[in-house]
Amino acid sequence: MKSQANAGYVAFLSLVAAIGGILFGYDTAVISGTISGVAAQFSLDAMQQGWFVGCALVGSIAGVAFAGVLSDRFGRKLTMSLSSVLFTVSAVGCAVCGSFTELVVYRIIGGVGIGVVSIVSPMYISEVAVARWRGALVSLYQLAITVGFLMAYLVNFQILKSAETAVHTSAFMQKIWVTELWRGMFGAETLPAFLFFVVIFFIPESPRWLVLRGAESRARRVLERIYRSAEAAEGEISSVRSAAALASGAEWRVLFEPGIRMAVVIGVCIAILGQFMGVNAVLYYGPTIFENAGLSSGDSLFSQVLVGMVNMLTSALALVIIDRVGRKQLVYWGVSGMIVSLLCIAFYFHSGEASGLSNLFLLVFFLAYIFCCAVSICAVVWVLLSEMYPTRVRGLAMSIAGLSLWIGTYLIGQLTPWMLEHLTPAGTFLLFAGMCVPYMLIMWRAVPETTGKSLEEIERYWLHEGKQANQKNR
């Protein structure tokens, strides 16, 4: 079976779904270059700036709340199509909006798209992937997110540079690309959003979802193309049927079965804790932090481009090694490096001036932090969340974990300006370093190594853990 798997076809399906990650990354990171312009134009204070950043995350929370239900009822493919429409509406709306309130509304719509695609795209990839490639293929989604980050940083930087000399005869174009260039930064997302909408028509529905909906003939055609073997396809269908039989009952009731409940709680913990380790504060407020350290607006955006490049290249490295090194080992080494980097950044803000440290010291440890984060928790979290749960409730369980992740992301987006102002940058980065410790402990004590295991094998692990828990409680 291993030799017959159709690597090219599986890679194609994964790449199409991963375009959702590019949109996720762009929509998330583009905000970093617009904060100062929007704040100046609409006279925003610190909390209003936090709301401007956080409003899209409110949309993301709403998106993940119903993404799983939609994908379980209507399929992964149709739900991804919905997210592409939301991204397109948001991009166009932000570019032409007439007030701050309208801008917030369109950012929320884009946030809903982020929330939906953050659940459905990695779920789809995990369900079409061959077990031995699944870690790398789901990590492809995380790599796509970092590509979106870098795209946003490069677009922001290029628009800022071109606005210094560009002159348009059209008043509308002058407004979007020169005088209110934040509009162009948001509007540039329209092209990849429309591309995502088009290419989704060229992929099939998830075969595992089709089996659960009784469409076994359609699922068999997809699986035969993936495995190039009718026997292997039938074996996959049988595995899905067997796993579904073990998790009998209503979806919500299944979530409360001891083993599955344990997996859901662990997923929630690693999702929300990961956001309090600082990565999104760096991605959202990087230019602001660099400006506070004494860099010009242009230099701060260029520094953010470097952050995006390191993020993307390291995610590519993680994609190559995740199925060789293993999920947990990547977390142990990466989070340890994050702690060291965060402590050094905190030292720079506390004593850097007195110690004569240059801005280069700050940039080096920012990049080291991004490297360690991208090769560990950023690469691992979506892989784990996409493979931890039974197929029958995967959409619903991922929505719960994703909801926790986006609540944490919203709080970081909303509170970072306040923390930088009241806790000082040094205190803020010390807090981020401290939050790395419980994350590491949970990964060590509660999360199994899933590298190389099929989704059905992972499901049986959690069901076995549940049976053991029941026996201990008797």
C-alpha positions in Angstrom: 0.0 0.0 0.0 2.8 2.4 0.8 4.4 2.1 -2.6 1.1 2.7 -4.4 0.1 6.0 -2.8 -0.4 8.8 -5.3 1.9 11.4 -3.9 1.2 13.9 -6.6 -2.5 13.8 -6.3 -2.5 14.0 -2.5 0.0 17.0 -2.7 -2.4 18.7 -5.2 -5.4 18.4 -2.9 -3.3 19.6 0.1 -2.0 22.6 -1.8 -5.5 23.7 -2.9 -6.7 23.5 0.7 -3.6 25.2 1.9 -4.4 28.4 -0.1 -6.9 29.0 2.7 -3.8 29.2 5.0 -2.4 31.9 2.7 -5.6 33.9 3.1 -5.6 33.2 6.9 -2.0 34.5 7.1 -2.5 37.6 4.9 -5.7 38.7 6.6 -4.1 38.2 10.0 -0.8 40.0 9.3 -1.9 42.8 7.0 -3.2 44.6 10.1 0.4 45.2 11.3 1.0 47.8 8.5 -2.3 49.6 8.8 -2.5 50.4 12.5 -0.6 53.7 12.5 -2.5 55.0 9.4 -6.0 54.0 10.6 -5.2 55.3 14.1 -4.1 58.6 12.8 -7.1 59.0 10.3 -9.7 58.1 12.9 -8.0 59.4 16.0 -7.9 56.1 17.9 -6.7 55.7 21.5 -4.8 52.6 22.8 -8.0 50.6 23.5 -9.6 51.6 20.2 -6.4 50.4 18.4 -6.8 47.2 20.3 -10.4 46.9 19.1 -9.3 47.6 15.5 -6.9 44.7 15.7 -9.2 42.5 17.8 -12.4 43.0 15.9 -11.4 40.5 13.2 -10.6 38.0 15.9 -14.2 38.4 17.2 -15.2 37.3 13.7 -12.8 34.4 13.9 -14.4 33.3 17.2 -17.8 33.3 15.5 -16.3 31.5 12.5 -14.8 28.6 14.4 -18.0 28.4 16.5 -20.0 27.2 13.4 -17.3 26.0 11.1 -17.3 22.5 12.5 -21.0 22.2 12.4 -21.1 23.5 8.8 -18.3 21.2 7.6 -19.9 18.1 9.3 -23.3 18.9 7.7 -22.4 20.3 4.3 -18.9 19.0 3.7 -15.4 20.3 3.9 -15.4 21.5 0.3 -18.5 23.7 0.4 -17.4 25.2 3.7 -14.0 26.2 2.3 -15.9 27.9 -0.6 -17.8 29.9 1.9 -14.6 31.1 3.5 -13.3 32.3 0.1 -16.4 34.4 -0.4 -16.0 36.0 3.1 -12.4 36.9 2.4 -13.3 38.5 -0.9 -16.2 40.6 0.6 -13.9 41.7 3.5 -11.0 42.8 1.2 -13.2 44.8 -1.1 -15.2 46.3 1.7 -12.1 47.4 3.7 -10.7 49.1 0.6 -13.9 51.2 -0.1 -15.4 51.7 3.4 -16.5 55.1 4.4 -16.1 55.1 8.1 -14.3 53.4 11.0 -17.5 51.5 11.9 -17.7 50.1 8.3 -14.1 49.2 8.4 -14.7 47.2 11.6 -17.7 45.4 10.1 -15.7 44.3 7.1 -12.8 43.2 9.3 -15.2 41.1 11.3 -16.5 39.5 8.1 -12.9 38.6 7.1 -12.3 37.3 10.6 -15.2 34.9 10.2 -13.5 33.7 7.0 -10.3 33.2 9.0 -12.1 31.2 11.7 -13.8 29.0 9.2 -10.8 28.2 7.1 -8.6 27.7 10.2 -10.8 24.6 11.0 -11.7 23.3 7.6 -8.5 23.5 5.6 -6.3 21.5 7.9 -9.2 19.1 8.6 -9.5 18.4 4.9 -5.8 17.9 4.4 -5.6 15.4 7.3 -8.5 13.5 5.9 -7.0 13.1 2.4 -3.5 12.5 3.6 -1.7 9.2 3.8 -0.7 8.5 7.4 3.1 8.6 6.9 2.8 12.0 5.1 0.1 13.6 7.2 2.4 15.6 9.5 4.2 17.2 6.6 1.0 17.8 4.6 -0.9 19.4 7.5 2.3 21.4 8.2 2.0 22.6 4.6 -1.1 24.5 5.8 1.0 26.2 8.5 3.7 27.0 5.9 0.9 28.6 3.7 -0.1 30.8 6.7 3.5 32.0 6.9 3.5 32.6 3.2 0.4 34.8 3.8 2.2 36.6 6.6 5.2 37.3 4.3 2.9 38.4 1.4 1.2 40.9 3.8 4.5 42.3 5.0 5.9 42.6 1.5 2.7 44.2 0.2 2.6 46.7 3.1 6.3 47.6 2.6 5.9 48.0 -1.2 2.8 50.1 -0.9 4.5 52.3 1.7 7.5 52.8 -0.6 5.6 53.3 -3.8 3.3 55.9 -2.1 6.3 58.2 -1.6 6.5 58.9 -5.3 3.3 57.5 -6.9 0.7 59.9 -8.4 -2.6 58.7 -9.9 -4.9 60.7 -12.1 -7.9 59.0 -10.6 -8.9 60.5 -7.2 -10.2 57.0 -6.1 -6.8 55.3 -6.9 -4.9 58.2 -5.3 -6.9 57.7 -2.2 -6.4 53.9 -2.0 -2.7 53.7 -3.0 -1.3 57.0 -1.7 -3.2 59.2 0.7 -5.0 56.4 2.6 -2.7 53.5 1.6 -4.1 51.2 4.3 -7.0 50.7 2.0 -4.7 49.2 -0.7 -3.1 47.0 1.9 -6.5 45.5 2.8 -7.8 45.4 -0.8 -4.8 43.5 -2.2 -6.2 40.4 -0.6 -9.0 40.2 -3.3 -6.9 38.4 -5.8 -5.8 35.4 -3.7 -9.3 35.2 -2.2 -10.9 34.9 -5.7 -8.2 32.3 -6.7 -9.1 30.2 -3.7 -12.8 30.3 -4.7 -12.0 29.1 -8.2 -9.5 26.2 -7.5 -11.8 24.6 -4.9 -14.0 23.4 -7.7 -11.1 21.2 -8.9 -10.9 19.1 -5.7 -13.2 16.3 -4.5 -15.0 16.2 -1.1 -13.2 14.5 1.8 -13.6 10.7 1.4 -13.9 10.2 5.2 -16.8 12.7 5.3 -18.4 10.9 2.3 -18.2 7.6 4.1 -20.0 9.0 7.1 -22.7 10.4 4.9 -23.3 7.1 3.2 -21.7 8.1 -0.1 -19.3 5.2 -0.2 -19.2 5.0 -4.0 -17.9 8.6 -4.2 -15.5 8.0 -1.4 -14.2 4.9 -3.0 -13.4 6.7 -6.3 -11.4 9.4 -4.4 -9.6 6.8 -2.3 -8.8 4.6 -5.3 -7.2 7.7 -6.9 -5.2 8.4 -3.7 -4.0 4.8 -3.1 -4.1 3.5 -6.7 -5.7 0.4 -5.3 -9.3 -0.8 -4.9 -8.2 -3.0 -2.0 -6.5 -0.2 -0.2 -9.5 2.1 -0.7 -11.8 -0.6 0.7 -9.5 -1.0 3.7 -9.7 2.8 4.4 -13.5 2.7 4.1 -13.7 -0.2 6.6 -11.4 1.6 9.0 -13.6 4.7 9.0 -16.7 2.5 9.5 -15.1 0.7 12.4 -14.0 3.9 14.1 -17.5 5.5 13.6 -19.1 2.4 15.2 -16.9 2.8 18.3 -18.0 6.4 18.6 -21.7 5.7 18.4 -24.3 8.2 19.6 -25.0 11.9 19.1 -22.1 14.1 18.4 -22.3 16.2 21.6 -22.7 13.0 23.7 -19.6 11.5 22.0 -17.6 14.6 23.1 -18.3 13.8 26.7 -17.1 10.2 26.5 -14.1 10.0 28.9 -11.3 9.5 26.3 -12.7 11.9 23.8 -13.4 14.5 26.6 -9.8 14.2 27.6 -8.6 14.9 24.0 -10.9 17.9 23.8 -9.7 19.4 27.1 -6.0 18.9 26.1 -6.7 20.5 22.7 -8.3 23.5 24.3 -5.4 23.9 26.7 -2.7 23.8 24.0 -4.7 26.0 21.7 -5.3 28.8 24.2 -1.9 28.6 25.9 -0.1 28.9 22.6 -1.6 32.3 22.1 -0.2 33.6 25.4 3.3 32.8 24.4 3.6 36.0 22.4 3.7 35.0 18.7 0.6 36.9 17.6 1.7 39.9 19.6 4.9 39.9 17.6 3.0 39.4 14.3 0.3 42.0 14.9 2.4 44.7 16.7 5.9 44.0 15.4 6.2 47.3 13.6 4.9 49.2 16.6 7.3 47.4 18.9 10.2 48.2 16.5 9.2 51.8 16.3 9.1 52.0 20.1 12.6 50.7 20.0 13.7 53.6 17.9 13.3 52.4 14.3 11.6 54.6 11.6 8.3 53.4 10.1 10.0 52.2 6.9 12.8 50.3 8.9 10.2 48.8 11.2 8.2 47.4 8.3 11.4 46.1 6.7 12.2 44.4 10.0 8.8 42.8 9.9 9.5 41.6 6.4 12.6 39.8 7.9 10.3 38.3 10.6 8.0 37.1 7.9 10.9 35.5 5.9 12.3 33.7 8.9 8.8 32.5 9.8 8.1 31.1 6.3 11.5 29.5 5.8 11.4 27.9 9.3 7.9 26.6 8.6 9.3 25.0 5.4 12.0 23.3 7.6 9.3 22.1 10.0 7.4 20.6 7.1 10.4 18.5 6.2 11.3 17.3 9.6 8.0 17.0 11.5 7.4 13.4 10.5 11.0 12.4 11.2 11.7 14.2 14.5 8.1 13.9 15.9 5.6 16.4 17.2 6.7 16.4 20.8 10.5 16.6 20.2 9.9 19.7 18.1 7.9 21.3 20.9 10.5 20.5 23.6 13.4 22.1 21.6 11.4 24.9 20.1 9.7 26.1 23.2 13.0 26.0 25.1 14.4 28.3 22.5 11.4 30.6 22.7 11.9 31.0 26.5 15.5 32.0 26.0 14.7 34.5 23.2 11.8 36.1 25.2 14.0 36.5 28.2 16.7 38.2 26.1 14.1 40.5 24.5 12.8 41.4 28.0 16.4 42.2 29.1 16.8 44.5 26.1 13.8 46.5 26.9 14.7 46.6 30.6 18.4 47.2 30.5 19.4 47.5 26.8 20.0 51.2 26.8 22.0 51.1 30.0 24.1 48.2 28.6 24.7 49.9 25.3 22.9 47.3 23.3 21.9 48.2 19.7 18.6 47.6 17.9 20.4 44.7 16.2 20.3 42.8 19.4 16.5 43.2 19.6 16.1 42.1 15.9 18.3 39.1 16.3 16.4 37.7 19.2 13.0 38.6 17.6 14.1 36.5 14.7 15.4 33.7 17.0 12.1 33.7 18.8 10.2 33.4 15.4 12.5 30.6 14.3 11.9 28.6 17.5 8.1 29.3 17.5 7.6 28.4 13.8 9.6 25.2 14.0 7.6 24.0 17.1 4.2 25.2 18.3 3.1 26.9 15.1 3.9 23.8 13.0 2.6 21.3 15.5 -0.7 22.8 16.8 -2.7 22.5 13.6 -1.3 19.0 13.0 -2.4 17.8 16.5 -5.8 19.5 16.4 -6.5 18.0 12.9 -5.6 14.4 14.0 -6.6 14.1 17.7 -10.4 13.6 17.3 -12.7 10.9 15.9 -13.9 11.5 12.3 -17.5 11.5 13.5 -16.9 14.6 15.7 -13.7 16.0 14.2 -15.4 19.2 12.9 -17.2 19.9 16.2 -14.2 19.1 18.4 -11.8 21.2 16.2 -14.3 24.0 16.5 -14.1 23.9 20.3 -10.3 23.9 20.2 -10.3 26.5 17.5 -12.7 28.7 19.5 -10.3 28.6 22.4 -7.4 29.4 20.2 -9.2 32.5 18.8 -10.4 33.7 22.2 -6.8 33.6 23.3 -5.7 35.4 20.1 -8.4 38.0 20.5 -7.3 38.7 24.1 -3.7 39.1 23.0 -4.7 41.4 20.1 -6.9 43.5 22.4 -4.6 43.6 25.4 -1.1 43.9 23.9 -1.3 47.7 23.5 -2.4 48.0 27.1 0.3 45.5 28.3 3.0 47.4 26.5 1.9 50.6 28.1 1.2 49.4 31.6 3.4 46.3 32.1 6.1 47.9 29.9 7.6 45.9 27.0 10.0 44.1 29.4 7.2 42.9 31.6 5.1 41.9 28.7 7.8 39.6 27.2 8.5 38.2 30.7 4.9 37.2 30.9 5.1 35.5 27.5 8.2 33.5 28.6 6.3 32.4 31.8 3.4 31.0 29.8 5.7 28.7 27.9 6.2 26.6 31.0 2.7 25.1 31.4 2.5 24.5 27.7 5.6 22.4 27.8 4.3 20.4 30.8 1.0 19.6 29.1 2.8 18.4 26.0 5.1 16.2 28.1 2.5 14.7 30.4 -0.8 14.6 28.5 -0.2 14.5 24.7 0.7 11.2 23.0 3.2 11.1 20.1 1.0 10.8 17.0 3.8 10.7 14.3 3.2 7.9 11.8 -0.1 6.7 13.2 -3.3 6.6 11.2 -6.3 8.7 12.3 -8.1 5.6 13.4 -5.1 4.4 15.5 -5.1 7.8 17.3 -8.8 7.6 17.9 -8.4 4.1 19.4 -5.7 5.5 21.7 -8.1 8.1 23.2 -10.9 5.6 23.5 -8.4 3.3 25.4 -7.5 6.1 27.7 -11.1 6.7 28.4 -11.7 3.1 29.4 -8.7 3.2 31.7 -10.1 6.4 33.3 -13.4 4.7 33.9 -11.7 1.7 35.5 -9.7 3.9 37.9 -12.9 5.7 38.9 -14.7 2.5 39.9 
